[in-house]
Amino acid sequence: MSEATTYETLVNILRDELTIDPARVHPDASLIGELGFDSVAFAIGLVSIEEKLGVTLEQEALIVCKTVRDVVELIETTRARAGASAE
């Protein structure tokens, strides 16, 4: 899955699971400031990301993400590590 596809899927998760208007979402959007994330949003996001993208993220790693781009990079990094350890 490409980074662009990961980003698109993440935007869909934010729209469908957290009712965030996709027009407000951009790579540098602040999760807490611009998108209004709180602890519940992080928890819902974590579960949805794992279900829809098939990666297992550490909650601590997701919580330190500041922007949408950070979340995409975390997903891609986690996916790459999982692929490397499977080899």
C-alpha positions, 0 to 999 in steps of 0.5 A: 500500500502506498503512502497516498493510499494510506493517507486516503484511508486515514482521511476516510477513517477520520470522516467515518469513525470520528465525523471529521469533515475531510475538507479540514484534513490535510497532511499538516493538520494538527490532530489536537488543535485543528481536528479536535482529537482527545483521548477518545478520538485517539482510542477510536482512531487506533482501533479503526486504523488497525482494523482497516489498514491491518497494522498494529500500532502502539498506543504510546506511538500514536499519542505522540503524533502531532499531525496527520502526516505523523500518523501516516508515517507511523503507519508506514514505518510500522508496516515496513517493520512488520514486513521486515520481521516477517522475512 
